[in-house]
Amino acid sequence: MFEKISKYVLIVLFNLSLMFTYGQRTQIMDRPKVDERIEILSIVFRLAGNQEYNSDVFKRYIDRVNEHYGPFKEHELITFVKKVKNENGIGYDAVMSMAIHLDDKFNLKQKNSEETLDKRWSKDNAVQFATLLQKFYRDSNSKRFFQKNQALYNEVQKRFLPIYEHIDLGWYPKFYGKEPSEKFLIVNGLGNGGGNYGVSIKNPRGYKEVYAIMGTWSMDSLGMAEFPLQSYFPTLLHEFNHSFVNYLLEKDTIIFRDSGEKLYSVVKEKMNRQAYGSWQTTLNEALVRAAVIKYQKDHNFSSEEISRETNEQLDRGFLWIEKLVDELDNFDRQRDRYPTLENYMPVLAKAYQSYAADIFSLDAAFDEKRPKIISFEGIEDGQNTVNSTIGQLKINFDKPLLGQGRSFRGISKESFPMIKGHRYSPDKKSVIIDWDLEPNKTYEIFITGNAFRTADGIPMKDHYLKFSTK
């Protein structure tokens, strides 16, 4: 009898523990969801022509969007949006910032908008946008669109749940030395493709709501969104790091200015392509990305996963990322002296001076690791007399590649060859491309590092290949 009671008590205690843990978790971070405000803003800026909101990856959903909203491309809201986006550069996270500053009736939350709404929105433009959005919602019968797609939204939320459940929320306050005063929310942006955004708002009670708006860029064989852990989990880690990082640089920008400007002058082109338009944004992004790798190390990710993430950041232009991760390890070993990362920022500023001094050698060191094309067989780069009957191109590299897939992009559809297939040599140092060429035609191809990379994830630099057939 005692044994049965003991087992019953243990079961009750275990269930109570689970309830407490889950309750504590949901107080800090909500379960993932699709948010109508995010979707309607994504759709509006799709209609307005913003490239970052015109992904067609989730075709099953985008076809429905195009069918329903196609007739409204000339709506007065879209005309207004085109005007303000051209005048003020409204795009990317400014769009998502507006979305979370609207209530569920698409009224602007004016009490908090001036403090946290992206500065690319003026007060007058924000008010007019909200008014026109309400009209657009009615005119386009958007209520019906969202009701018709509710089952799809539910399925997406369900599929993303394992990513949410995998994250260790306790790591953040432990590492940063700061208890979160924010509420974290995960939103699935179905029309955002590979775009992910970290935006925030102060709610009426004064604390921040921090959003990780996750793009949707992976599909299963049936065209339904899927969320592989290795692709989406680092991104989620990334977005939530922002709320612990961004304020640190804002508190004292002066000690980072000189080194930040020097680093940015070298990597500016790459950063601009990622919409990081200042040295401050670049340094914030670097620290966030280093923190992701630190999380991976603290949670015993495999060396392959850590190497892949590190090389991804090096390729993006964060050439000092390895040194920055080492510095975060140094901080973590001195918690008795530096209980918070905020305490450690002056030390980090000194480290950044060395990164700026070494930036060209860091660039050269990573470039040395990249696989490089050493020759083409069948044609020469820039050749004007290529025989159009050549049915294949062999590309030889100086290092073995991963040997999975191919990655090319063109200048135009007209100047891109008809590629039929590819295969790798046994040593993976060559890839053979099967294609069809036409006579008397000029071809232009960018060979990219998306697929052509080493086994540990180091990509080649894009190579521009141009030739003409006879």
C-alpha positions as CSV (number, residue, x, y, z in Angstrom):
1,M,0.0,0.0,0.0
2,F,2.8,2.4,1.0
3,E,4.6,1.6,-2.3
4,K,1.5,2.4,-4.3
5,I,1.0,5.7,-2.5
6,S,4.7,6.6,-3.0
7,K,4.4,6.0,-6.7
8,Y,1.3,8.1,-6.9
9,V,3.0,11.0,-5.0
10,L,6.0,10.8,-7.4
11,I,3.7,10.9,-10.4
12,V,1.8,13.9,-9.0
13,L,5.1,15.7,-8.1
14,F,6.5,15.0,-11.6
15,N,3.4,16.4,-13.3
16,L,3.5,19.5,-11.0
17,S,7.1,20.0,-12.0
18,L,6.2,19.7,-15.7
19,M,3.4,22.2,-15.2
20,F,5.7,24.7,-13.4
21,T,8.4,24.3,-16.0
22,Y,6.0,24.8,-18.8
23,G,4.3,27.7,-17.1
24,Q,7.6,29.4,-16.4
25,R,8.6,28.8,-20.1
26,T,5.4,30.3,-21.5
27,Q,5.8,33.3,-19.2
28,I,9.1,34.0,-21.0
29,M,8.3,32.8,-24.5
30,D,5.0,32.1,-26.2
31,R,4.5,29.1,-28.4
32,P,5.1,29.8,-32.1
33,K,2.1,31.1,-34.1
34,V,1.1,32.7,-37.3
35,D,0.1,36.4,-36.8
36,E,-2.4,38.1,-39.1
37,R,-0.6,41.4,-38.7
38,I,2.7,39.9,-39.9
39,E,1.0,38.2,-42.9
40,I,-1.0,41.2,-44.1
41,L,2.1,43.5,-43.9
42,S,4.1,40.9,-45.8
43,I,1.3,40.7,-48.5
44,V,1.1,44.5,-48.8
45,F,4.8,45.0,-49.3
46,R,4.8,42.0,-51.7
47,L,2.2,43.9,-53.8
48,A,4.3,47.1,-53.5
49,G,7.2,45.3,-55.1
50,N,9.7,44.9,-52.2
51,Q,12.1,42.2,-53.2
52,E,12.6,40.9,-49.7
53,Y,8.8,40.2,-49.5
54,N,8.5,38.6,-52.9
55,S,9.8,35.1,-52.2
56,D,7.9,32.3,-53.9
57,V,9.5,29.5,-52.0
58,F,6.3,28.5,-50.2
59,K,4.4,28.2,-53.5
60,R,1.4,26.4,-52.0
61,Y,0.7,29.5,-49.9
62,I,2.0,32.2,-52.3
63,D,-0.3,30.9,-55.1
64,R,-3.3,31.6,-52.8
65,V,-1.9,35.0,-51.9
66,N,-1.5,35.9,-55.6
67,E,-5.0,34.6,-56.5
68,H,-6.7,36.5,-53.8
69,Y,-4.7,39.8,-53.8
70,G,-3.7,40.1,-57.4
71,P,-6.7,42.4,-58.2
72,F,-5.6,44.9,-55.5
73,K,-2.1,45.8,-56.8
74,E,-3.4,49.3,-57.6
75,H,-5.2,49.9,-54.3
76,E,-4.6,53.3,-52.8
77,L,-2.7,51.7,-49.9
78,I,-0.2,50.1,-52.3
79,T,0.2,53.4,-54.1
80,F,0.9,55.1,-50.8
81,V,3.4,52.4,-49.7
82,K,5.3,52.7,-52.9
83,K,5.7,56.4,-52.3
84,V,6.9,56.2,-48.7
85,K,9.2,53.2,-49.2
86,N,11.0,55.1,-52.0
87,E,11.2,58.3,-50.0
88,N,12.3,56.7,-46.7
89,G,13.7,53.3,-47.5
90,I,11.0,51.4,-45.8
91,G,11.6,47.7,-46.1
92,Y,13.0,44.6,-44.3
93,D,12.6,45.0,-40.5
94,A,10.8,48.4,-40.8
95,V,7.9,46.5,-42.2
96,M,7.8,44.0,-39.4
97,S,8.3,46.8,-36.8
98,M,5.1,48.4,-38.1
99,A,3.2,45.1,-38.0
100,I,3.8,44.6,-34.2
101,H,2.9,48.3,-33.5
102,L,-0.7,47.6,-34.8
103,D,-3.5,46.1,-32.7
104,D,-5.7,43.3,-33.9
105,K,-8.0,45.8,-35.6
106,F,-4.9,47.4,-37.3
107,N,-5.1,50.6,-35.3
108,L,-1.7,52.1,-34.5
109,K,-0.6,51.6,-30.9
110,Q,0.3,55.3,-30.7
111,K,1.2,55.4,-27.0
112,N,4.4,53.3,-27.7
113,S,4.9,53.9,-31.4
114,E,7.2,56.9,-31.1
115,E,9.5,55.1,-28.7
116,T,10.0,51.7,-30.5
117,L,8.6,52.0,-34.0
118,D,11.3,51.9,-36.6
119,K,12.5,55.5,-37.3
120,R,12.0,55.1,-41.0
121,W,8.2,55.6,-40.3
122,S,7.3,59.2,-39.6
123,K,4.4,59.8,-37.3
124,D,2.1,61.1,-40.1
125,N,3.1,58.3,-42.5
126,A,2.4,55.7,-39.8
127,V,-1.0,57.0,-39.0
128,Q,-2.0,57.3,-42.6
129,F,-0.7,53.8,-43.3
130,A,-2.8,52.3,-40.5
131,T,-5.9,54.1,-41.8
132,L,-5.4,52.9,-45.4
133,L,-4.5,49.4,-44.2
134,Q,-7.9,49.1,-42.5
135,K,-9.6,50.1,-45.8
136,F,-7.4,47.6,-47.7
137,Y,-8.3,44.8,-45.3
138,R,-12.1,45.5,-45.9
139,D,-11.8,46.1,-49.6
140,S,-9.8,42.9,-50.2
141,N,-12.0,40.8,-47.9
142,S,-8.9,39.7,-46.1
143,K,-10.9,38.3,-43.3
144,R,-12.2,35.6,-45.7
145,F,-8.6,35.0,-46.9
146,F,-7.3,34.3,-43.4
147,Q,-10.3,32.1,-42.5
148,K,-9.7,30.0,-45.6
149,N,-6.1,29.5,-44.7
150,Q,-6.5,28.7,-41.0
151,A,-5.9,25.0,-41.4
152,L,-2.6,25.7,-43.2
153,Y,-1.6,28.2,-40.5
154,N,-2.3,25.6,-37.8
155,E,-0.2,23.0,-39.6
156,V,2.8,25.4,-39.9
157,Q,2.6,26.2,-36.2
158,K,2.5,22.5,-35.3
159,R,5.5,21.8,-37.5
160,F,7.6,24.6,-35.9
161,L,6.9,23.4,-32.4
162,P,9.9,21.1,-32.0
163,I,12.2,24.1,-32.7
164,Y,10.6,26.0,-29.9
165,E,10.8,23.1,-27.5
166,H,14.5,22.5,-28.3
167,I,15.7,25.9,-27.1
168,D,17.3,26.2,-23.6
169,L,15.9,29.5,-22.3
170,G,17.9,29.2,-19.1
171,W,21.1,29.7,-21.0
172,Y,20.4,33.3,-21.8
173,P,20.2,34.8,-18.3
174,K,23.0,32.5,-17.2
175,F,25.4,33.6,-19.9
176,Y,24.5,37.3,-20.1
177,G,24.1,37.6,-16.3
178,K,20.8,39.4,-16.9
179,E,17.4,38.0,-16.1
180,P,15.1,38.6,-19.0
181,S,12.6,41.4,-18.4
182,E,11.1,40.8,-21.9
183,K,8.4,38.5,-23.2
184,F,9.6,36.6,-26.3
185,L,7.3,35.7,-29.1
186,I,7.9,33.5,-32.1
187,V,6.0,34.3,-35.3
188,N,6.1,32.2,-38.5
189,G,6.2,34.5,-41.5
190,L,4.8,32.3,-44.3
191,G,5.5,34.7,-47.2
192,N,8.9,36.0,-46.0
193,G,11.0,33.3,-47.6
194,G,14.5,33.4,-46.0
195,G,13.9,36.8,-44.3
196,N,14.1,36.7,-40.4
197,Y,13.5,39.7,-38.3
198,G,14.0,40.6,-34.6
199,V,11.7,43.5,-33.6
200,S,10.3,44.7,-30.3
201,I,7.7,46.9,-28.7
202,K,7.0,48.2,-25.2
203,N,3.6,47.0,-24.0
204,P,1.4,49.2,-21.8
205,R,2.9,47.7,-18.6
206,G,6.3,49.0,-19.6
207,Y,8.2,45.8,-20.5
208,K,9.4,44.8,-23.9
209,E,7.8,42.2,-26.2
210,V,10.6,40.8,-28.4
211,Y,9.6,39.1,-31.6
212,A,11.5,36.5,-33.6
213,I,9.7,36.6,-36.9
214,M,10.9,33.5,-38.7
215,G,10.9,33.1,-42.4
216,T,9.8,29.9,-44.2
217,W,12.3,28.6,-46.7
218,S,12.3,24.8,-46.6
219,M,9.6,22.6,-48.2
220,D,8.9,18.9,-48.1
221,S,8.3,16.8,-51.2
222,L,4.6,17.9,-51.2
223,G,5.4,21.6,-51.1
224,M,4.5,22.0,-47.4
225,A,6.7,24.0,-45.1
226,E,9.1,22.0,-43.0
227,F,11.5,23.2,-40.4
228,P,14.8,21.2,-40.2
229,L,16.4,21.7,-36.8
230,Q,19.9,22.4,-38.3
231,S,18.6,25.2,-40.5
232,Y,16.1,26.9,-38.2
233,F,17.4,26.5,-34.7
234,P,20.6,28.7,-35.1
235,T,18.3,31.4,-36.6
236,L,16.0,31.3,-33.6
237,L,19.0,31.4,-31.3
238,H,20.2,34.4,-33.3
239,E,17.0,36.4,-33.1
240,F,16.6,36.0,-29.3
241,N,20.2,37.0,-28.7
242,H,19.4,40.5,-30.1
243,S,17.4,41.5,-27.0
244,F,20.4,40.8,-24.8
245,V,22.9,42.4,-27.1
246,N,21.6,45.5,-28.8
247,Y,21.3,47.7,-25.8
248,L,24.9,47.0,-24.8
249,L,26.4,49.0,-27.6
250,E,23.8,51.7,-27.3
251,K,25.0,52.4,-23.7
252,D,28.6,53.3,-24.8
253,T,29.2,53.6,-28.5
254,I,32.3,55.8,-28.2
255,I,34.7,53.0,-27.0
256,F,33.8,51.0,-30.1
257,R,33.6,53.7,-32.7
258,D,37.2,53.8,-34.0
259,S,37.6,50.0,-34.4
260,G,34.0,49.6,-35.6
261,E,34.5,52.2,-38.4
262,K,37.8,50.5,-39.4
263,L,36.2,47.1,-39.6
264,Y,33.1,48.3,-41.4
265,S,35.2,50.1,-44.1
266,V,36.6,46.7,-45.1
267,V,33.4,44.6,-45.0
268,K,30.9,47.4,-46.0
269,E,30.0,45.8,-49.3
270,K,29.1,42.5,-47.8
271,M,27.3,44.1,-44.9
272,N,25.2,46.3,-47.2
273,R,24.1,43.2,-49.1
274,Q,22.7,41.9,-45.8
275,A,21.0,45.3,-45.0
276,Y,23.5,46.1,-42.3
277,G,24.1,49.7,-43.1
278,S,26.3,50.9,-40.3
279,W,29.3,49.9,-38.1
280,Q,27.0,49.8,-35.1
281,T,24.6,47.3,-36.7
282,T,27.6,45.2,-37.9
283,L,29.0,45.0,-34.4
284,N,25.7,44.0,-32.9
285,E,25.3,41.3,-35.6
286,A,28.8,40.0,-34.9
287,L,28.2,39.7,-31.2
288,V,24.8,38.0,-31.7
289,R,26.4,35.5,-34.1
290,A,29.3,34.8,-31.8
291,A,26.8,34.2,-29.0
292,V,25.0,31.5,-31.2
293,I,28.4,29.7,-31.5
294,K,29.0,30.1,-27.8
295,Y,25.5,28.5,-27.2
296,Q,26.5,25.6,-29.5
297,K,29.7,25.1,-27.6
298,D,28.0,25.2,-24.2
299,H,25.5,22.6,-25.4
300,N,28.0,20.2,-26.9
301,F,27.0,20.6,-30.5
302,S,29.2,18.5,-32.8
303,S,32.5,20.0,-34.1
304,E,31.0,19.8,-37.6
305,E,27.9,21.8,-36.6
306,I,30.1,24.5,-34.9
307,S,32.5,24.6,-37.8
308,R,29.6,25.0,-40.3
309,E,28.1,27.9,-38.3
310,T,31.5,29.5,-37.9
311,N,32.4,29.3,-41.6
312,E,28.9,30.6,-42.5
313,Q,29.7,33.8,-40.5
314,L,33.2,34.1,-41.9
315,D,31.7,34.0,-45.4
316,R,29.2,36.7,-44.5
317,G,32.0,39.0,-43.7
318,F,32.4,38.6,-39.9
319,L,36.1,37.8,-40.3
320,W,36.8,38.3,-36.6
321,I,34.1,35.8,-35.5
322,E,36.5,33.2,-34.2
323,K,38.4,35.7,-32.1
324,L,35.1,37.1,-30.8
325,V,34.0,33.6,-29.7
326,D,37.3,33.2,-27.9
327,E,36.7,36.5,-26.1
328,L,33.2,35.3,-25.0
329,D,34.9,32.2,-23.6
330,N,37.4,34.5,-21.7
331,F,34.4,36.4,-20.3
332,D,32.7,33.2,-19.2
333,R,35.9,32.0,-17.3
334,Q,35.9,35.3,-15.3
335,R,32.4,35.5,-14.0
336,D,33.5,36.3,-10.5
337,R,35.1,39.5,-11.8
338,Y,32.6,40.2,-14.6
339,P,29.2,38.9,-13.5
340,T,27.5,40.3,-16.6
341,L,28.5,40.8,-20.2
342,E,27.7,44.5,-19.7
343,N,30.5,44.6,-17.2
344,Y,32.8,43.0,-19.8
345,M,32.1,45.5,-22.6
346,P,35.3,47.7,-21.9
347,V,37.4,44.6,-22.2
348,L,35.6,43.6,-25.4
349,A,36.2,47.1,-26.8
350,K,40.0,46.6,-26.4
351,A,39.8,43.3,-28.1
352,Y,38.0,45.0,-31.0
353,Q,41.0,47.3,-31.5
354,S,43.1,44.2,-32.2
355,Y,40.4,42.9,-34.6
356,A,40.5,46.1,-36.6
357,A,44.3,46.1,-36.7
358,D,44.3,42.5,-38.0
359,I,41.3,42.7,-40.4
360,F,43.3,42.3,-43.6
361,S,45.3,39.3,-42.3
362,L,42.0,37.8,-41.1
363,D,40.5,38.3,-44.6
364,A,43.6,36.7,-46.2
365,A,43.5,33.8,-43.9
366,F,39.9,32.9,-44.6
367,D,40.4,33.4,-48.3
368,E,43.3,30.9,-48.2
369,K,40.8,28.3,-46.9
370,R,38.3,28.8,-49.6
371,P,38.1,26.3,-52.5
372,K,39.2,27.9,-55.7
373,I,38.7,27.1,-59.4
374,I,42.0,26.3,-61.0
375,S,40.8,25.4,-64.5
376,F,37.9,24.8,-66.8
377,E,38.0,21.9,-69.3
378,G,36.2,22.4,-72.5
379,I,36.3,26.2,-72.6
380,E,38.4,29.1,-71.4
381,D,37.1,31.9,-69.3
382,G,36.2,34.8,-71.6
383,Q,36.6,32.6,-74.8
384,N,34.7,33.9,-77.8
385,T,35.0,30.8,-80.0
386,V,33.5,28.0,-77.9
387,N,32.1,25.1,-79.9
388,S,28.3,24.9,-79.3
389,T,28.4,21.1,-79.5
390,I,30.4,20.8,-76.3
391,G,28.0,18.9,-74.1
392,Q,29.7,19.3,-70.8
393,L,31.9,21.6,-68.7
394,K,34.4,20.2,-66.2
395,I,35.3,22.6,-63.3
396,N,38.5,21.7,-61.4
397,F,39.1,22.9,-57.8
398,D,42.2,23.1,-55.7
399,K,40.5,21.4,-52.7
400,P,37.9,18.5,-52.4
401,L,34.4,19.8,-52.2
402,L,31.4,18.5,-50.1
403,G,30.1,17.0,-53.3
404,Q,26.4,17.8,-52.8
405,G,24.4,19.8,-55.3
406,R,25.4,22.6,-57.7
407,S,24.9,26.4,-57.4
408,F,24.8,28.7,-60.4
409,R,22.9,31.9,-61.0
410,G,22.6,34.0,-64.2
411,I,22.4,37.6,-65.3
412,S,19.3,36.8,-67.3
413,K,17.3,33.9,-68.5
414,E,18.5,34.5,-72.1
415,S,22.2,34.3,-71.2
416,F,22.0,31.2,-69.0
417,P,22.7,27.8,-70.5
418,M,20.3,24.8,-70.3
419,I,21.8,22.7,-67.5
420,K,20.7,19.1,-67.6
421,G,22.7,17.6,-64.7
422,H,25.9,17.3,-62.8
423,R,28.3,14.8,-61.2
424,Y,31.4,14.9,-59.1
425,S,34.8,13.2,-59.7
426,P,35.7,10.4,-57.2
427,D,38.1,12.7,-55.4
428,K,35.4,15.5,-55.4
429,K,37.9,18.0,-56.7
430,S,36.0,18.3,-60.0
431,V,32.4,18.8,-60.9
432,I,31.1,17.9,-64.4
433,I,28.2,20.0,-65.7
434,D,26.0,18.5,-68.5
435,W,24.5,21.3,-70.6
436,D,23.1,22.3,-74.0
437,L,24.6,25.3,-75.8
438,E,23.3,27.2,-78.8
439,P,25.5,28.6,-81.6
440,N,26.3,32.3,-81.9
441,K,25.3,33.2,-78.3
442,T,26.9,34.8,-75.3
443,Y,26.5,33.1,-72.0
444,E,27.0,34.6,-68.5
445,I,27.1,32.4,-65.3
446,F,27.9,33.1,-61.7
447,I,29.3,30.0,-60.1
448,T,28.6,30.4,-56.3
449,G,29.5,28.9,-53.0
450,N,26.0,27.9,-52.0
451,A,26.8,24.3,-53.0
452,F,30.4,24.5,-54.0
453,R,32.1,24.4,-50.6
454,T,34.4,22.2,-48.7
455,A,33.3,19.4,-46.4
456,D,33.5,21.7,-43.4
457,G,31.4,24.3,-45.1
458,I,33.8,26.8,-46.5
459,P,32.3,28.2,-49.7
460,M,34.1,29.4,-52.8
461,K,33.9,33.1,-53.8
462,D,31.4,33.7,-56.6
463,H,33.1,33.4,-60.0
464,Y,31.8,35.2,-63.0
465,L,32.1,33.1,-66.2
466,K,31.4,34.6,-69.6
467,F,31.9,33.0,-73.0
468,S,30.5,33.0,-76.5
469,T,29.8,30.2,-78.9
470,K,30.5,30.1,-82.6
